[in-house]
Amino acid sequence: MSLEYYRNLITSRFRDVNKVLMICSGKGGVGKTFVSTCLSQALRDRGLSVGLLDLDIHGFTTHRLLGLRNPPKILEEEHPVMVKGLFYLSPVVLVEERALPLRGLYKEKAVIDLLACVKWPRLDYLVIDMPPGFGDEVTIPMRYLRHKSCAVIVATRDALSLSVVSRLIEVLRSEKLRVAGVIFNFSNIFKLDLSLDVDVVGEIPLIECVERALSEGDSPYERCIEVREVFSKLAERIIHRAEC
């Protein structure tokens, strides 16, 4: 199939989505998936119609952050599954917990297939848990969906993370994707202050309850009142930043 075919197909699949929030990070281990899942739940709790798409094809774990002990395995009629009030798609729905050791063009094709395989319903927001970094698997969805998307960057205030964030911002802007802002995770641990050419949307402290919830297979958002309080405020700010 030609690129034009996929471009038209993906456009039709996302036609009823009002706004796409691409949750990005320059490197792994900064809490991008945690932010993606909790933000989608906080937006849902504001009475909005929300979807969550896990594009992290090597490290897909949104199902664990959602507390899905038995993730749905079957897609019916090319529609996303409904879990906990969210329209949801992840590689776990298609391949369960099996590894996807994809490289090169196969990895790019997997991302395109995930974008094209379901028709999303009418949504206020679709939150995408993007792969970390800024390789082809990251820039591909930007190029297909930039017209209705903005990026939210997740980082920590340490020297390594901040140095990569600067490069990520450069890539996002080269792809003409608007950056809504950056969220700093573990803000009570990492405190390096470095000026970035982007607004700070919010900061998330290390919340002890999160690791306990995950180790017992629960959703941190559902189990931890501190998480819900933090993300309720973040959701409000993201809505404002995404629409301005």
ABEGO torsion letter per residue (X at the ends): XBAAAAAAAAAAAAAABABBBBBBBABBGAGAAAAAAAAAAAAAAAGBBBBBBBABAAABAAAAAAGBABBBABBBGGBBBBBGGBBBBBAAAAAEABBBBBBEAAAAAAAAAAAAABBBBBBABBBBBBBBEABAAAAAAAAAAAAABBBBBBBBBBAAAAAAAAAAAAAAAAAGBBBAEBBBBGAAABABBBBBBBBBAEBBBBBAAAAAAAAAGBBAAAABAAAAAAAAAAAAAAAAAAAX
